[in-house]
Amino acid sequence: MARSNPENAEAVVIDRHAHDIAVREIYGQRDRGLGAVGRYNLLANCYRAAAQKIGEIPSKVQAVTWVAHIERK
């Protein structure tokens, strides 16, 4: 699985921030369902697809969206 190997350029870590960015809603303390492999992989694949579309690696897309998300708060 790509998420478990930091040497893998396709690796994506879906945490609460990555989830909220992807679904465009702040969940606060609500459960995000990230324990479900299917949901986790769906969101990770969304980051991969966005990265491919703009010619970047997924971790960079994730990092940039995270910074923008934090700065908006």
C-alpha positions, 0 to 999 in steps of 0.5 A: 500500500502506497501510504505505508512507505515514505520512499514511495512518491505516490505515498499519501497520508490522509489525516483529519486535515487532508480529509477535511480539505478533500471533502471541503468541510471542517468536521471538527470532532466528528468521526471522519471514517478514516479507519475504513480502508475504502474511504482512506484509499478513495481520499488518497487516490483523489490526492494522487489524481489531482497531483497527476493532473498538474504534474506534481507528486501527491505529497507535494499537493497534500503539503500545499493544500495543508498549508493553505488550509491551516492559513485560512483558519 
